[in-house]
Amino acid sequence: MGRAFSIFHMLYAFFFAVPFPMLLYYNIKSESDIMELKDKDPWLAFALLAVSMVLWSILLTRYFRKWIVYPFVAKQNIEQLKTEGVHREADILSSVKIPIRDNDCDSYELALSFKNLVGTPIVQKASVNDGKPHEHRFEVGKKTAILIDKDMKRIPYFIFANSDVTINKTIIALITLGWLVLLALIAGYYIFSYHLENYGAGWRFMAFWHPLLICPAVILFYGFLETLMAKFGGSSKNAPLIKFKGIRTTARLIGASQTGLYVNEQPQIEFNLEYTDEQQQIHKARIKKIIDLLDLDITRQKTIDIFYLREDATRIAFASDLDEIS
C-alpha cells in the first residue's frame, strides 16, 4: 500500500510539473502573442533561455549523480567500510520477509539493536538480501555482525559485515540509456519549440510561463519543498550523525508552544528542553517539530528522551525520531 501511494504521488507530482504547464501554455497561447513577437526584447528572451538551460542542466546533473554515479560511489564506500568500519554485534529484534522475484534470495526488513560509536544502545531499521536463505541467519533473536563508518561521512553509514557488493552492469546500462533518452527529449523539445514558435523572430517567444522554463523550475521547487518539509518536520541531515555518535539522555520539558506554522493541518511545535550531559553540565535547547494531532500528548509530558553529541551538546534530536531512521 505504501509503495502504491508513493508511485501515485510521483505520478501526480509529475503531471503538475510537466504535462499541466504544457497544456496551459499551448491552450492559452493566442494569435496576438504571435503578432507581438518581433516587438519583444531579444535580450530578455535570451536571458530566459539561458535560465531554462541552467535549470535543466541542474536537474540532469542531479539525476546523473543519483542514477549512475551513486551506485559506484556506494560500492567504493562499502568496500572501504569492510576494511575500516567499526565492528558491532547486533541483536535482531524483528524480521519481516519481503516478497521478491528472485527465488535464490530472500529479502528482509529488520530491526536491529546494538551500541553506537560511543556505546549508546540504539535501534536501527535495515533491509537485507539473504543469498543463503537455508541458513536462516536473519531470524528474530539471532545476532549479526555489522560495520559502522567511524566518521559518519559516507553513505551507507553501516553495512552487514558479510555483505558482498556487485554492480549489475545491465541495469546501469539501461539506466544510462534512460538518462540519455531524457537528455534527447529535452534537447528535442528545445528544437521542436523553436521550429513551432519562432515565426521568424528567433527565441523571442520565450516567456516566464514557457514550459521550457516552468517545468524544470517546478521539479526543482518540489525538491526544495521536500527539504523544507523535512526541516520543519524536525528531521535533520545530521540525524544519522547524532544517532550513531550521540549519547541518550532524558530531558526535562520546560515548555512547548505552537510556532503558527501548519503542514497538512498539523502544527509545528517548539519544545524548550533542559538536560544534563555526561559531564554533569546543564544545557538548554529548543527544537521544532511537526506533531501529528493524535500525538499532541507529548507536549504535556514532563520528560522526553533525546540524543546529543558529545562534542557539541547543543545538537540534539528526539530519540523517537531517530528510531525511525533506516
C-alpha positions in Angstrom: 0.0 0.0 0.0 2.8 2.4 0.9 4.6 1.7 -2.4 1.4 2.2 -4.4 0.8 5.5 -2.7 4.4 6.6 -3.4 4.0 5.8 -7.1 0.7 7.6 -7.2 2.3 10.6 -5.5 5.2 10.6 -8.0 2.8 10.5 -11.0 0.6 13.2 -9.5 3.6 15.5 -9.0 4.9 14.7 -12.5 1.6 15.7 -14.1 1.6 19.1 -12.4 5.3 19.6 -13.2 5.3 18.6 -16.9 2.0 17.9 -18.8 0.0 20.5 -16.9 2.2 23.5 -17.7 2.3 22.4 -21.3 -1.5 22.1 -21.6 -1.9 25.5 -20.1 0.7 27.2 -22.3 -0.5 25.8 -25.6 -4.2 26.3 -24.9 -3.8 29.9 -23.7 -1.4 31.0 -26.4 -3.2 33.3 -28.9 -2.6 34.9 -32.3 -2.0 38.3 -30.7 1.0 36.8 -28.9 2.5 35.7 -32.3 1.9 39.2 -33.8 3.8 40.8 -30.9 6.8 38.6 -31.1 9.0 41.0 -33.1 8.4 43.8 -30.6 9.7 41.7 -27.6 13.1 42.3 -26.1 15.5 39.7 -27.5 17.9 40.1 -24.6 15.1 39.1 -22.1 14.3 36.1 -24.3 17.9 35.0 -24.4 18.2 35.5 -20.6 15.1 33.3 -20.1 16.5 30.7 -22.5 19.8 30.7 -20.5 18.0 30.3 -17.2 15.9 27.4 -18.6 19.1 25.7 -19.8 20.7 26.2 -16.4 17.7 24.7 -14.6 17.6 21.7 -16.9 21.4 21.2 -16.5 21.0 21.2 -12.7 18.3 18.6 -13.0 20.1 16.4 -15.4 23.3 16.6 -13.3 21.4 15.6 -10.2 19.8 12.6 -12.0 23.1 11.5 -13.4 24.7 11.5 -10.0 21.8 9.8 -8.3 21.1 7.2 -11.0 24.5 6.5 -12.5 27.3 7.8 -10.3 25.9 6.9 -6.8 26.0 3.1 -7.2 29.7 3.2 -7.9 30.4 5.6 -5.1 28.3 3.4 -2.7 30.2 0.3 -3.9 33.5 2.1 -3.1 32.2 3.2 0.3 31.1 -0.3 1.2 34.5 -1.8 0.2 36.2 0.9 2.4 33.8 0.1 5.3 34.7 -3.6 5.1 38.3 -2.7 5.9 37.9 0.4 8.1 34.5 0.0 9.7 33.9 -0.3 13.5 32.6 -3.7 14.4 29.4 -4.2 16.4 27.3 -7.2 17.2 23.6 -6.5 16.6 20.6 -8.4 18.1 17.7 -8.9 15.6 14.6 -7.6 17.3 12.2 -8.2 14.4 12.4 -9.7 10.9 9.8 -9.3 8.2 10.2 -11.2 4.9 9.6 -9.1 1.8 8.3 -10.9 -1.3 10.8 -10.5 -4.2 11.0 -12.1 -7.7 14.5 -13.6 -7.1 13.9 -17.2 -5.9 17.6 -17.6 -4.9 17.5 -14.7 -2.5 15.3 -13.7 0.4 14.8 -10.1 1.4 14.0 -8.9 5.0 13.2 -5.7 6.8 15.0 -5.9 10.1 15.0 -4.0 13.4 18.5 -4.2 15.0 19.7 -3.4 18.4 23.3 -2.5 19.0 25.7 0.0 20.6 26.6 3.0 18.6 30.0 4.5 18.2 30.0 5.9 21.8 28.4 2.9 23.4 24.8 4.1 23.5 22.3 1.4 22.7 20.2 2.2 19.6 17.6 0.6 17.4 18.2 0.7 13.7 15.9 -0.4 10.8 17.6 -2.0 7.9 16.9 -4.1 4.7 19.0 -7.1 3.8 19.1 -9.5 0.9 20.0 -13.0 2.1 21.8 -15.1 -0.6 21.8 -18.1 1.8 18.2 -18.4 3.0 18.7 -22.0 4.0 21.0 -20.9 6.9 18.2 -18.8 8.5 20.7 -16.1 9.5 18.2 -13.3 10.0 15.6 -14.8 12.4 14.4 -12.9 15.5 16.7 -13.5 18.5 19.8 -14.2 16.4 22.9 -11.9 16.2 24.5 -10.4 13.2 27.8 -8.5 12.8 27.7 -5.0 11.3 30.4 -2.4 10.4 29.9 1.3 11.1 31.6 4.2 9.5 33.6 5.8 12.3 33.4 9.3 10.7 29.8 9.1 9.6 30.7 10.9 6.4 29.9 8.3 3.8 26.7 6.6 2.7 25.9 3.9 3.6 26.8 4.6 7.3 26.8 1.0 8.2 26.7 -2.4 6.5 26.4 -6.1 7.4 29.9 -7.5 8.0 29.3 -10.3 5.5 28.0 -8.0 2.7 29.0 -8.6 -0.8 28.6 -5.8 -3.3 28.4 -6.0 -7.0 27.1 -3.7 -9.7 24.7 -5.0 -12.3 26.2 -3.7 -15.5 23.0 -4.4 -17.4 20.9 -2.3 -15.1 23.4 0.5 -15.1 23.5 0.4 -18.9 19.7 0.6 -19.1 19.7 3.5 -16.6 22.3 5.3 -18.6 20.3 4.7 -21.7 17.2 6.2 -19.9 19.2 9.2 -18.9 20.4 9.7 -22.5 16.8 9.4 -23.7 15.7 12.1 -21.2 18.6 14.3 -22.4 17.5 13.7 -26.0 13.8 14.5 -25.2 14.8 17.8 -23.5 17.1 18.8 -26.4 14.4 17.7 -28.9 11.8 19.9 -27.1 14.0 22.9 -27.5 14.3 22.2 -31.2 10.6 21.5 -31.5 9.6 24.7 -29.7 11.9 26.8 -31.8 10.6 25.5 -35.1 7.0 25.7 -33.9 7.0 29.1 -32.3 9.8 31.3 -33.7 7.8 32.7 -36.7 10.9 34.4 -37.9 11.5 36.2 -34.6 14.1 33.8 -33.2 13.9 33.0 -29.5 11.6 35.9 -28.7 8.8 33.5 -27.9 10.5 32.6 -24.7 8.5 33.8 -21.7 8.4 33.4 -18.0 5.5 30.9 -18.4 7.0 28.8 -21.2 7.2 25.1 -20.3 11.0 25.1 -21.1 11.3 27.3 -18.0 8.4 26.3 -15.9 8.8 22.5 -16.0 12.4 22.4 -14.5 11.5 25.2 -12.1 8.5 23.2 -10.7 10.6 20.0 -10.4 13.3 21.8 -8.5 10.7 23.5 -6.4 9.4 20.1 -5.4 12.8 19.1 -4.2 13.1 22.4 -2.2 9.7 21.8 -0.7 10.6 18.3 0.4 13.8 19.7 2.1 11.7 22.4 3.7 9.1 19.9 4.9 11.8 17.7 6.4 13.3 20.7 8.2 10.0 21.9 9.6 9.1 18.3 10.5 12.0 18.1 12.9 14.2 15.8 10.9 17.8 16.9 10.0 20.5 15.9 7.7 22.6 15.5 10.9 20.1 13.0 12.4 22.2 9.9 11.4 25.3 11.5 12.9 23.5 12.3 16.1 22.1 8.7 16.2 25.4 6.9 15.6 27.7 9.2 17.6 25.2 10.6 20.1 24.5 9.9 23.8 21.0 9.2 25.0 19.6 11.1 28.0 16.3 12.2 29.4 15.5 15.9 29.0 13.1 17.9 31.1 10.3 19.6 29.1 10.2 23.2 30.3 7.6 24.3 27.8 6.0 23.7 24.4 4.3 26.2 22.2 3.0 26.4 18.6 5.0 28.4 16.1 2.0 29.2 14.0 3.2 27.0 11.1 0.9 24.2 9.9 1.9 21.4 7.5 -1.1 19.3 6.3 -3.1 20.8 9.1 -0.6 19.6 11.6 1.0 22.2 13.9 4.7 22.8 14.3 5.6 22.8 18.0 8.7 24.4 19.5 10.0 22.4 22.5 12.0 24.1 25.2 14.2 21.5 26.9 16.7 21.2 29.7 19.1 18.3 30.1 22.4 17.3 31.8 25.3 15.9 29.8 27.7 13.2 30.9 30.0 15.9 32.4 27.1 16.9 34.6 26.7 20.2 32.8 23.2 21.6 32.3 22.1 22.6 28.8 19.0 24.3 27.5 17.9 23.8 23.9 15.0 24.4 21.6 13.8 22.1 18.9 10.9 22.4 16.4 8.9 19.5 15.1 5.7 18.9 13.2 3.4 17.0 15.5 0.5 14.7 14.5 -2.7 15.8 16.1 -3.0 12.4 17.7 0.4 12.8 19.3 -0.1 16.2 21.0 0.1 14.5 24.4 3.8 14.8 24.0 3.5 18.5 24.8 2.2 17.6 28.3 4.9 15.1 29.2 7.4 16.1 31.9 10.4 14.4 30.2 11.4 13.4 26.7 14.3 11.1 25.6 16.8 12.8 23.4 20.2 12.2 21.8 23.0 14.8 22.0 26.5 14.9 20.5 29.4 14.5 23.0 31.5 17.1 21.0 28.6 19.6 20.7 25.9 19.0 23.3 23.7 21.7 21.8 23.0 19.4 18.7 20.1 17.2 19.8 17.3 15.1 18.3 14.3 13.3 19.7 15.1 9.6 20.4 11.7 8.6 18.9 12.6 10.2 15.6 16.0 8.6 15.4 14.4 5.2 16.0 12.6 5.6 12.6 15.7 6.3 10.6 16.5 3.5 8.2 
